[in-house]
Amino acid sequence: MFVKTREFRITAPALLFDPALYPFDFAPREGLTKFLVVDESILELSPFVDVRFEPLAKANFWVDTRDLFALESARDVQRPRPAFIFHHSFACSTLLARCLGRIEAFFSLKEPWILRRLADHKRARGNPETGPQWRDMFCNYAGLLCRNFATGRMPVVKATNVANNLLVDVFRFLPDSPVLYLYSDLESFLASNLKKSPDTQRKIPGLAQEFLGDSDFLRRFPMMRDLSQLTFLQVCALTWLVNLYNLRESMGQHPRARASTLDVQDFLGDLPRSLGSVSRHFGHAPSAGDVQRMTDSQVLGTNAKDQSKPYGVEQRRVELNEIRTRHDAELKDAMAWIDPLTKELEILDFMRGHRLVA
């Protein structure tokens, strides 16, 4: 099979394994899959490989999805097994992915757009999606992300929080893939939301509505259906709770899943220790040199999403403390409002019971 463009031809092995060809998007009605032609170095350095990454590509092309999946099912070359990082947002997941990507054991893919598109497609069809067609779509696209990268052996796929409804599919269809769920305490999550721009804040209710539809949460707590009656911080608190609830429900359905949780405070509190634990959870025993590379100032001293700007753990702490002081009463009200439900569901006990770093 050849894919023709105006300037080059691409062979089937390249389509399946070459890291210069990045599976980016799909059009289910047309039966097409979109690839970008990229530099591996730019792919690795980019804080997001979603629509913000597309302008950095050298070219793009579409292929017939049925032909692509037929090639994938017939391949006789083993793919590297992926690991996954999920999170509820504002949890330093990009920093974690960047740290892991500093060593040869891992290649970090940060928020692949095709996973976001799979998540949207699943929600649009009512979320359950358990049939063979969905399994083929999910497994093929997840597999095609795992290329023969020159600068990292195991692909670490850091999903966007909007793709958290795919957690159960990773557990179901990729049971050998280790998963880490990164989360923060509620107060830090609320403060992080207050730190965001008005444009970002306006998106939170819509995201919360999507997360509420990903499980049976609203059937159990129908009083939470009308978000218009809630304050902004109450919506944020509910977003935090329902994300952790959905994780618990997904893990409950698949108790043998290789999943662990990591509190951001534990992650940032002892970076060498926590990064060593994450590496081992993902199947790599890091050397002292590995730990040093994962924690050097080039990573920890710059903004994870904009590496041209200085930023660090201490600055993050100061900013969140300033927000806590300025919005103390609002934060306490929102936390008190959600606390009975958090205790009823025993969410924090569950998260601590599966923590990676004790």
C-alpha positions in Angstrom: 0.0 0.0 0.0 1.2 3.5 -0.9 -0.2 6.8 0.3 0.4 9.4 -2.4 0.8 13.1 -1.8 2.1 15.8 -4.0 5.6 15.5 -2.7 6.2 12.0 -1.4 5.0 8.4 -1.1 4.6 6.6 2.2 4.9 2.8 2.6 2.7 0.7 4.8 5.5 -0.1 7.3 6.2 3.6 7.6 2.5 4.3 8.1 2.4 1.8 11.0 5.7 2.4 12.7 7.6 5.5 11.6 7.6 8.2 14.3 7.7 10.9 11.6 4.1 9.9 10.8 1.8 10.9 13.7 -1.8 9.6 13.8 -3.7 12.7 14.5 -7.5 12.6 13.8 -10.3 10.6 12.2 -13.5 11.3 10.3 -15.8 8.4 11.1 -18.5 9.2 8.6 -16.0 9.5 5.7 -14.0 6.5 6.9 -10.8 8.4 6.9 -7.8 8.8 9.3 -5.5 11.8 9.3 -1.8 11.7 9.8 0.7 14.5 10.3 4.3 14.5 9.0 6.4 15.6 12.0 9.9 15.8 13.5 10.3 13.5 16.4 12.2 16.1 18.4 9.3 18.6 18.0 6.8 16.0 18.9 8.7 15.2 22.1 9.2 18.8 23.1 5.6 20.0 22.5 3.6 20.5 25.7 0.5 19.4 23.7 0.1 17.2 20.6 -3.4 18.3 19.9 -4.8 21.0 17.6 -2.2 23.4 18.9 0.5 21.2 17.5 -0.9 20.8 14.0 0.6 24.0 12.6 4.1 22.6 13.5 3.6 19.7 11.1 5.5 19.6 7.8 2.4 18.1 6.0 -0.7 16.1 6.6 -2.6 13.4 4.6 -5.6 11.2 5.0 -5.9 7.4 4.5 -8.7 5.0 4.3 -9.5 3.8 7.9 -10.5 0.3 6.9 -7.3 -0.2 4.9 -5.3 1.2 7.8 -6.9 -1.1 10.4 -6.4 -4.1 8.0 -2.7 -3.3 7.9 -2.6 -2.9 11.7 -4.4 -6.3 12.3 -2.0 -8.0 9.8 1.3 -6.6 11.2 3.9 -9.1 12.5 6.1 -6.6 14.3 5.4 -6.1 18.0 4.6 -2.6 19.2 6.1 -1.1 22.3 3.6 -1.3 25.2 2.3 2.1 26.3 1.8 3.5 29.8 -0.9 6.0 30.5 -1.1 9.1 32.7 -4.7 10.4 33.5 -5.6 13.3 35.7 -8.5 15.7 36.6 -6.5 18.8 35.3 -4.4 21.3 37.1 -2.4 18.4 38.6 1.1 18.9 37.1 0.6 16.1 34.6 2.5 17.9 31.9 5.5 18.3 34.2 5.4 14.6 35.1 5.3 13.7 31.4 8.2 16.0 30.7 10.3 14.6 33.5 9.8 11.0 32.3 10.6 12.0 28.7 14.1 13.1 29.8 15.4 9.6 29.9 15.7 6.9 27.1 13.2 4.6 28.8 10.2 6.8 27.9 8.8 8.9 25.1 6.1 11.2 26.3 3.1 12.0 24.1 1.2 14.8 25.8 -2.5 15.0 25.1 -2.8 13.3 21.7 -5.7 14.8 19.8 -6.8 11.4 18.5 -7.6 10.3 22.1 -9.7 13.5 22.6 -11.6 12.7 19.4 -12.2 9.1 20.6 -13.5 10.5 23.9 -15.9 12.9 22.1 -17.0 10.1 19.7 -17.7 7.8 22.7 -19.8 10.5 24.5 -21.7 11.3 21.4 -22.8 7.7 21.1 -23.9 7.4 24.7 -20.6 6.4 26.4 -21.0 2.6 26.9 -19.5 1.6 23.5 -18.6 -2.0 24.3 -19.0 -3.7 20.9 -16.3 -5.0 18.6 -16.4 -2.0 16.4 -15.6 0.3 19.3 -12.9 -2.1 20.5 -11.2 -2.1 17.1 -11.3 1.7 16.8 -9.9 2.3 20.3 -7.3 -0.4 20.2 -6.1 0.4 16.7 -5.7 4.1 17.3 -4.1 3.6 20.7 -1.7 1.2 19.2 -0.9 3.4 16.3 0.3 6.1 18.7 3.0 3.6 19.8 5.8 4.1 17.3 9.4 3.1 17.1 10.7 6.3 18.7 14.4 6.8 18.5 14.6 8.8 21.8 12.4 6.7 24.1 11.4 3.0 24.3 8.1 3.0 26.1 5.4 5.5 24.9 3.9 7.4 27.9 0.6 8.7 26.8 -0.5 11.6 28.9 -4.2 12.1 28.1 -6.2 15.3 28.4 -8.6 15.3 31.3 -11.5 15.4 28.7 -10.5 11.9 27.7 -11.0 10.4 31.2 -14.0 8.4 29.9 -11.4 6.3 28.1 -9.9 5.1 31.4 -12.3 2.1 31.5 -11.3 1.2 27.9 -7.6 1.1 28.8 -8.5 -1.2 31.7 -10.7 -3.3 29.5 -8.7 -3.6 26.3 -5.1 -2.9 27.4 -4.9 -4.6 30.7 -1.1 -5.0 30.6 -0.6 -1.2 30.3 0.2 0.5 33.6 -1.9 3.5 34.4 -1.1 6.4 36.8 -3.9 8.8 37.9 -2.5 12.1 39.1 -4.7 14.2 41.4 -4.6 17.0 43.9 -6.5 17.8 47.1 -9.7 19.7 46.6 -8.5 23.1 47.9 -5.6 23.1 45.5 -7.9 22.2 42.6 -10.3 25.0 43.5 -7.5 27.5 43.8 -6.0 26.4 40.5 -9.4 27.0 38.8 -9.5 30.5 40.3 -6.0 31.1 38.8 -7.2 30.4 35.3 -8.4 33.0 32.7 -12.1 33.9 32.4 -12.2 32.1 29.1 -11.0 28.9 30.7 -13.3 29.3 33.6 -16.3 29.6 31.3 -15.6 26.1 29.9 -15.7 24.4 33.3 -19.5 23.9 33.6 -19.6 22.3 30.1 -16.8 20.0 31.1 -18.5 19.1 34.3 -21.7 18.2 32.5 -19.7 15.8 30.3 -18.0 14.1 33.2 -21.4 13.8 35.0 -22.6 11.7 32.0 -19.6 9.3 32.0 -21.0 7.1 34.8 -24.0 6.5 37.0 -23.3 9.5 39.2 -26.4 11.5 38.2 -28.6 8.4 38.7 -27.3 8.2 42.2 -27.4 12.0 42.9 -30.0 13.5 40.6 -29.9 16.8 42.6 -26.6 17.6 40.9 -28.1 17.7 37.4 -28.8 21.4 37.3 -25.5 23.1 37.3 -27.0 26.6 36.8 -28.0 26.6 40.4 -24.4 26.2 41.6 -21.6 28.8 42.2 -18.5 28.6 40.0 -16.5 27.0 42.8 -19.3 24.5 43.6 -19.2 23.4 39.9 -15.4 23.0 40.2 -15.7 21.0 43.4 -18.3 18.7 41.7 -15.9 18.4 38.7 -13.1 17.2 41.1 -15.4 14.8 42.9 -17.0 13.2 39.8 -13.7 12.7 38.1 -12.4 10.7 41.2 -15.7 8.9 41.4 -15.5 7.8 37.8 -12.0 6.6 38.3 -13.2 4.5 41.3 -16.1 3.0 39.3 -13.8 2.2 36.4 -11.3 0.5 38.6 -14.1 -1.3 40.4 -15.2 -2.9 37.1 -11.6 -4.0 36.4 -9.9 -4.9 39.8 -6.9 -6.4 38.1 -6.0 -3.1 36.3 -2.5 -2.0 36.8 -3.5 1.4 38.1 -2.1 3.5 40.9 -2.8 7.1 42.1 -0.4 9.8 42.9 -1.2 12.9 45.0 0.4 16.1 43.5 1.7 17.0 47.0 3.5 13.6 47.2 4.8 14.1 43.6 6.2 17.6 44.2 7.2 16.9 47.8 10.0 14.5 46.9 10.5 14.5 43.2 13.4 12.0 43.0 11.5 9.5 45.1 8.1 9.9 43.3 9.7 9.9 39.8 11.5 6.7 40.8 8.3 5.1 41.9 6.5 6.2 38.7 9.3 4.8 36.6 9.2 1.5 38.3 5.4 1.4 38.1 5.8 1.8 34.3 8.4 -1.0 34.2 11.7 0.7 34.4 14.2 0.7 37.3 15.8 4.1 37.0 19.5 4.6 37.6 20.9 7.5 39.7 21.7 9.2 36.4 18.1 8.7 35.2 16.8 10.4 38.3 19.2 13.3 37.9 18.1 13.8 34.3 14.4 13.7 35.3 14.9 16.3 38.0 17.4 18.7 36.4 16.7 22.5 36.4 15.9 22.6 32.6 12.8 20.6 33.5 11.9 21.8 37.0 12.8 25.4 36.5 10.7 26.2 33.5 6.9 26.3 32.8 5.8 22.9 31.7 3.5 24.4 29.1 5.8 27.2 28.0 9.4 26.3 28.4 10.6 29.8 27.5 9.2 31.0 30.9 10.8 30.3 34.2 8.6 28.5 36.7 9.1 26.1 39.6 7.5 24.2 42.5 8.1 27.1 44.9 6.4 29.7 42.7 3.4 27.4 42.2 3.1 27.0 46.0 3.3 30.8 46.5 0.7 31.5 43.9 -1.8 28.9 45.3 -1.3 30.2 48.8 -2.0 33.8 47.6 -5.2 32.6 46.1 -6.2 30.7 49.2 -5.7 33.8 51.3 -7.6 36.1 48.9 -10.5 33.7 48.4 -10.5 32.0 51.8 -14.3 32.3 52.6 -15.4 31.2 49.0 -13.0 28.2 49.1 -14.2 27.1 52.6 -17.9 27.4 51.5 -17.4 25.2 48.4 -15.4 22.6 50.3 -18.0 22.5 53.0 -20.7 22.1 50.4 -19.1 19.0 48.7 -17.7 17.5 51.9 -20.7 15.3 52.9 -20.8 13.7 49.5 -17.1 13.2 49.4 -17.3 11.4 52.8 -20.4 9.4 51.8 -18.5 8.1 48.7 -15.3 7.5 50.7 -13.4 9.0 47.7 -10.3 10.1 49.6 -10.0 6.7 51.3 -10.1 5.1 47.9 -7.5 7.4 46.4 -5.1 6.8 49.4 -5.8 3.1 49.2 -4.3 2.9 45.7 -1.5 5.5 46.1 1.8 4.8 44.5 3.9 6.7 47.0 3.0 5.9 50.6 
